[in-house]
């Protein structure tokens, strides 16, 4: 128990024979249940987990007979923890990338009812710029803005961090079984939480990098997750601001899309083609484009401002 609340930790593991033992043996004593999902590992991961089970009764093993991906592993872990009725459920990867010392900071806002979901934020640490691989840092930064649009949590940073804790009520409410099965699940959960008006708080955690081997290929990861984020953004606008309640920000976003994309891009191409072929600047077209883009960006920024204001109430308090 942690401050009179039961705690469960989900540990997804795939080919983690080098680090799974360190992950499980350093789990804090106040954790009541450790749900480990072996996603059909091809190395000694399962053997190591079964051995540790003999000395730690908290370990609950879910063994996938075939590889189902990170998303399905998390879904199975969340469902098991929900069935056990745990008060707070966290996620710690099987590669020892999450520092157990940071877990109390993630649990406190849940236990004290200051948030319904907490997520780690590695970017709050100054040393992250030296410890996080540069390609991860820039990729993370690029996806952060899209995630803000998709989820409505405009003050959430480092959305790709998987070190999280969810409260009992939130886990019982959101349709966790429908969460996407691949990468991008972080944004999908945040989208679900926003649609149900749950509070989310960022918590500073240590960026740990070293022995773990990332399975993410940026060339496929970024386009796939970007597509998902656009889909989640449209889902949020439709369900929250058209179906459940009306808000004019929908029309501001739509108006900006028409001006910036449907009108702006074709006319910009036409302007550049005409200039390239004749060497003459079409001043009428240039004035039209400047007015079009200035109006489009004004509509976009005003829509973002209204979006931020409407979701301000969902900002969880860290202290």
Protein Blocks (a to p, Z undefined) as FASTA:
>chain_A
ZZhiacddddddehilkmmmmmmmmgcfklmbdcdddehiablmlmmmmmmmmmmmkbcc
dddfbdebjklmmmmmmmmmmmnopabdcdddfklpacfklmmmmmmmmmnopafbdcdd
fklpmklmmmpcfklmmmmmmmmmmmmmmnopakbghklbcbdcddfklmmmpcfklpcf
behklmmmmmmmmmnopacdddddddddfjbccfbdfklmmmmmmmmmmmmmmmmmmmmm
mmmpccfklmmmmmmmmmmmmmmmmmmmmmmmmmmmnopacfklmmmmmmmmmmmmmmmm
mmmmmmmmmmmmmpccfZZ
